[in-house]
């Protein structure tokens, strides 16, 4: 099945589910999304954009309903097409607005870190949201970002970048010799006390 037929089947499945939920769809589209990274290699991914009258019921608190719907729709599409296609659902442009908000919040956190030198913890968020934050932080020199926590409590922490001095082999060997000498002196002192 080519992508055009696949996308048509996906759109039919998604719109069918929304109609079953008594959600009137004003407009809808499907487009292929390029997947980057080794862990997602070979994964088909499509963006399904839908415009509805009342988007809040589909988006939910912090986009959690939206994430659940995406997963359900991916399962329905898998059953229909007999292969896994990851669905990214965008209701009334929510994803774009969310991306802008997260980029702004991450930029504010980066300014705080660069100004004060202290790590800044962002609120818990989904893997999609954390990825956006990491991408913004990666573009900025002087900071690093890490994900911390488990499950729904997983969040991003922006920290100042610590540059470690690279020691040469000679310095490392010299350090080891100094440590050995100090250990020998301590051993002699212990033997003398006995």
Buried (B, 14 or more C-beta within 10 A) or exposed (E): EEEEEBBEBBBBBBBEBBEEEEBEBEEBEBEEBEEEEEEEEEEBBBBBBBBBEEBEEBBBEBBEBBBEBBEEBBEBBBEBBEEEBBBBBBBBEBBEEBBEEBBEBBBEBBBBBBEEEEBBEBEBBBEBBBBBBBBBBEEBEEBBBEBEEEEEEBBBBBBBEEEEEEEEEEEEEEEEEEEEEEEEEEEEEEEEEE
